[in-house]
Amino acid sequence: MNPTSLTPPNSAPSPPPERWAVLLSALGAGTLFAAGLVLSGMTQPAKVLGFLNLAGLADGTWDPSLAFVMGGALAVTLLAFALTPANAQHPQRKPWLAPRFQLPTRRDIDWKLLSGAALFGIGWGLAGYCPGPALASLLVGGLDALAFVAALLLGMALARRWLP
């Protein structure tokens, strides 16, 4: 490669990945994520509610384990963003199964973001589920997880229909 050039010698565009490879990769990532949620206990609403119940700090019943799970997830995310090129359009650096990195560009905070975050937090605090653990919990059964996922899907459908 010529050091003054940004394009490698054989810089023909790579063919798009096969659809089966993308789907298999998504299935593997989802399975790994679900396994991590189950192993860490985050599919148990009581464990999540034990973390969110700050009154438990006074009597020693507060469960800090969710903080460690979140810390591990944050460390992986920070590493991934550190390895992602600053210029997402850089031709030599791309994901394995996508033509380019797709990084968020919006930086504003609007009412949709704030209301969605509030609804997420209220739902998480009341039910002890958020979408990922609720979907993973469907595999082990339980009417509470099924009710949560049904309400989640209904809320998503309503939001798509009536929100601009």
CYANA upper distance limits for C-alpha pairs under 8 A (distance plus 0.5 A):
  1 MET  CA      5 SER  CA      7.98
  1 MET  CA      7 THR  CA      8.24
  1 MET  CA      8 PRO  CA      5.87
  1 MET  CA      9 PRO  CA      6.08
  2 ASN  CA      6 LEU  CA      8.45
  2 ASN  CA      8 PRO  CA      8.02
  2 ASN  CA      9 PRO  CA      8.21
  7 THR  CA     11 SER  CA      6.71
  7 THR  CA     91 PRO  CA      7.54
  7 THR  CA     92 GLN  CA      7.75
  8 PRO  CA     92 GLN  CA      7.94
 14 SER  CA     99 PRO  CA      8.48
 16 PRO  CA     97 LEU  CA      8.16
 16 PRO  CA     98 ALA  CA      7.75
 16 PRO  CA     99 PRO  CA      7.42
 17 PRO  CA     21 ALA  CA      7.17
 17 PRO  CA     22 VAL  CA      7.47
 17 PRO  CA     97 LEU  CA      6.15
 17 PRO  CA     98 ALA  CA      7.61
 18 GLU  CA     22 VAL  CA      7.18
 19 ARG  CA     23 LEU  CA      6.70
 20 TRP  CA     24 LEU  CA      6.38
 21 ALA  CA     25 SER  CA      6.49
 21 ALA  CA     97 LEU  CA      8.11
 22 VAL  CA     26 ALA  CA      6.72
 22 VAL  CA     97 LEU  CA      6.76
 23 LEU  CA     27 LEU  CA      6.61
 24 LEU  CA     28 GLY  CA      6.61
 25 SER  CA     29 ALA  CA      6.64
 26 ALA  CA     30 GLY  CA      6.51
 27 LEU  CA     31 THR  CA      6.50
 28 GLY  CA     32 LEU  CA      6.59
 29 ALA  CA     33 PHE  CA      6.60
 30 GLY  CA     34 ALA  CA      6.57
 31 THR  CA     35 ALA  CA      6.57
 32 LEU  CA     36 GLY  CA      6.68
 33 PHE  CA     37 LEU  CA      6.78
 34 ALA  CA     38 VAL  CA      6.71
 34 ALA  CA    132 GLY  CA      7.92
 34 ALA  CA    133 PRO  CA      7.71
 34 ALA  CA    136 ALA  CA      5.92
 35 ALA  CA     39 LEU  CA      6.51
 36 GLY  CA     40 SER  CA      6.49
 37 LEU  CA     41 GLY  CA      6.63
 37 LEU  CA     42 MET  CA      5.61
 37 LEU  CA     43 THR  CA      6.58
 37 LEU  CA    133 PRO  CA      6.85
 37 LEU  CA    136 ALA  CA      8.06
 38 VAL  CA     42 MET  CA      6.64
 38 VAL  CA     43 THR  CA      6.20
 38 VAL  CA    133 PRO  CA      8.41
 38 VAL  CA    136 ALA  CA      7.99
 40 SER  CA     69 VAL  CA      7.60
 41 GLY  CA     47 LYS  CA      7.40
 42 MET  CA     47 LYS  CA      7.14
 42 MET  CA     48 VAL  CA      6.94
 42 MET  CA     66 LEU  CA      7.87
 42 MET  CA    133 PRO  CA      6.88
 43 THR  CA    129 TYR  CA      7.80
 43 THR  CA    133 PRO  CA      5.30
 43 THR  CA    134 ALA  CA      7.22
 43 THR  CA    136 ALA  CA      7.46
 43 THR  CA    137 SER  CA      6.32
 44 GLN  CA     48 VAL  CA      7.29
 44 GLN  CA    128 GLY  CA      8.11
 45 PRO  CA     49 LEU  CA      6.53
 45 PRO  CA    127 ALA  CA      7.31
 45 PRO  CA    128 GLY  CA      4.63
 45 PRO  CA    129 TYR  CA      6.40
 46 ALA  CA     50 GLY  CA      6.41
 46 ALA  CA    128 GLY  CA      7.20
 47 LYS  CA     51 PHE  CA      7.02
 47 LYS  CA     63 ASP  CA      7.53
 47 LYS  CA     66 LEU  CA      8.41
 47 LYS  CA    128 GLY  CA      8.43
 48 VAL  CA     52 LEU  CA      6.84
 48 VAL  CA     66 LEU  CA      7.33
 48 VAL  CA    128 GLY  CA      5.97
 48 VAL  CA    129 TYR  CA      8.11
 49 LEU  CA     53 ASN  CA      6.43
 49 LEU  CA    125 GLY  CA      7.13
 49 LEU  CA    128 GLY  CA      5.98
 50 GLY  CA     56 GLY  CA      8.05
 50 GLY  CA     61 THR  CA      7.81
 50 GLY  CA     62 TRP  CA      6.09
 50 GLY  CA     63 ASP  CA      5.66
 51 PHE  CA     62 TRP  CA      6.29
 51 PHE  CA     63 ASP  CA      5.21
 51 PHE  CA     64 PRO  CA      6.24
 51 PHE  CA     65 SER  CA      7.86
 51 PHE  CA     66 LEU  CA      6.91
 52 LEU  CA    125 GLY  CA      7.35
 53 ASN  CA     62 TRP  CA      7.03
 54 LEU  CA     62 TRP  CA      6.98
 55 ALA  CA     59 ASP  CA      8.01
 55 ALA  CA     62 TRP  CA      7.94
 56 GLY  CA     60 GLY  CA      6.11
 56 GLY  CA     61 THR  CA      5.09
 56 GLY  CA     62 TRP  CA      4.74
 56 GLY  CA     63 ASP  CA      8.48
 57 LEU  CA     61 THR  CA      6.98
 57 LEU  CA     62 TRP  CA      5.69
 64 PRO  CA     68 PHE  CA      7.65
 65 SER  CA     69 VAL  CA      7.04
 66 LEU  CA     70 MET  CA      6.61
 67 ALA  CA     71 GLY  CA      6.48
 68 PHE  CA     72 GLY  CA      6.66
 69 VAL  CA     73 ALA  CA      6.82
 70 MET  CA     74 LEU  CA      6.53
 71 GLY  CA     75 ALA  CA      6.67
 72 GLY  CA     76 VAL  CA      6.91
 73 ALA  CA     77 THR  CA      6.70
 74 LEU  CA     78 LEU  CA      6.53
 75 ALA  CA     79 LEU  CA      6.71
 76 VAL  CA     80 ALA  CA      6.69
 77 THR  CA     81 PHE  CA      6.69
 78 LEU  CA     82 ALA  CA      6.58
 79 LEU  CA     83 LEU  CA      6.82
 80 ALA  CA     84 THR  CA      6.74
 84 THR  CA     88 ALA  CA      8.06
 84 THR  CA    101 PHE  CA      8.42
 85 PRO  CA     90 HIS  CA      7.87
 85 PRO  CA     93 ARG  CA      7.43
 88 ALA  CA     93 ARG  CA      8.41
 88 ALA  CA     94 LYS  CA      8.32
 88 ALA  CA    100 ARG  CA      7.24
 88 ALA  CA    101 PHE  CA      5.76
 88 ALA  CA    102 GLN  CA      7.51
 88 ALA  CA    103 LEU  CA      7.59
 89 GLN  CA    100 ARG  CA      6.94
 89 GLN  CA    101 PHE  CA      7.61
 90 HIS  CA     94 LYS  CA      8.10
 93 ARG  CA    100 ARG  CA      8.38
 94 LYS  CA     98 ALA  CA      7.55
 94 LYS  CA     99 PRO  CA      7.01
 94 LYS  CA    100 ARG  CA      5.53
 94 LYS  CA    101 PHE  CA      6.47
 95 PRO  CA     99 PRO  CA      7.54
 95 PRO  CA    100 ARG  CA      6.82
 95 PRO  CA    101 PHE  CA      6.86
109 ILE  CA    113 LEU  CA      6.78
109 ILE  CA    114 LEU  CA      7.72
110 ASP  CA    114 LEU  CA      6.93
111 TRP  CA    115 SER  CA      6.32
112 LYS  CA    116 GLY  CA      6.35
113 LEU  CA    117 ALA  CA      6.57
114 LEU  CA    118 ALA  CA      6.62
115 SER  CA    119 LEU  CA      6.58
116 GLY  CA    120 PHE  CA      6.53
117 ALA  CA    121 GLY  CA      6.64
118 ALA  CA    122 ILE  CA      6.59
119 LEU  CA    123 GLY  CA      6.49
120 PHE  CA    124 TRP  CA      6.49
120 PHE  CA    130 CYS  CA      7.92
121 GLY  CA    125 GLY  CA      6.48
122 ILE  CA    126 LEU  CA      6.57
123 GLY  CA    127 ALA  CA      6.35
123 GLY  CA    128 GLY  CA      8.04
123 GLY  CA    129 TYR  CA      7.87
123 GLY  CA    130 CYS  CA      7.95
124 TRP  CA    128 GLY  CA      5.43
124 TRP  CA    129 TYR  CA      5.63
124 TRP  CA    130 CYS  CA      5.97
125 GLY  CA    129 TYR  CA      8.33
127 ALA  CA    148 PHE  CA      8.20
129 TYR  CA    133 PRO  CA      6.67
129 TYR  CA    134 ALA  CA      6.11
129 TYR  CA    145 ALA  CA      8.26
129 TYR  CA    148 PHE  CA      8.08
130 CYS  CA    134 ALA  CA      6.52
131 PRO  CA    135 LEU  CA      6.67
131 PRO  CA    149 VAL  CA      7.85
131 PRO  CA    152 LEU  CA      8.13
132 GLY  CA    136 ALA  CA      6.81
133 PRO  CA    137 SER  CA      6.42
134 ALA  CA    138 LEU  CA      6.96
134 ALA  CA    145 ALA  CA      5.89
134 ALA  CA    146 LEU  CA      8.34
134 ALA  CA    148 PHE  CA      7.49
134 ALA  CA    149 VAL  CA      6.98
135 LEU  CA    139 LEU  CA      8.03
135 LEU  CA    145 ALA  CA      7.98
135 LEU  CA    149 VAL  CA      7.45
136 ALA  CA    140 VAL  CA      8.23
137 SER  CA    141 GLY  CA      6.86
137 SER  CA    142 GLY  CA      7.99
137 SER  CA    145 ALA  CA      6.61
138 LEU  CA    142 GLY  CA      7.45
138 LEU  CA    145 ALA  CA      6.51
138 LEU  CA    146 LEU  CA      6.89
141 GLY  CA    145 ALA  CA      7.82
141 GLY  CA    146 LEU  CA      8.20
142 GLY  CA    146 LEU  CA      7.07
143 LEU  CA    147 ALA  CA      6.46
144 ASP  CA    148 PHE  CA      6.63
145 ALA  CA    149 VAL  CA      6.64
146 LEU  CA    150 ALA  CA      6.61
147 ALA  CA    151 ALA  CA      6.66
148 PHE  CA    152 LEU  CA      6.53
149 VAL  CA    153 LEU  CA      6.61
150 ALA  CA    154 LEU  CA      6.67
151 ALA  CA    155 GLY  CA      6.53
152 LEU  CA    156 MET  CA      6.70
153 LEU  CA    157 ALA  CA      6.67
154 LEU  CA    158 LEU  CA      6.66
155 GLY  CA    159 ALA  CA      6.55
156 MET  CA    160 ARG  CA      6.71
157 ALA  CA    161 ARG  CA      6.72
158 LEU  CA    162 TRP  CA      6.58
158 LEU  CA    163 LEU  CA      8.42
159 ALA  CA    163 LEU  CA      5.77
160 ARG  CA    164 PRO  CA      8.37
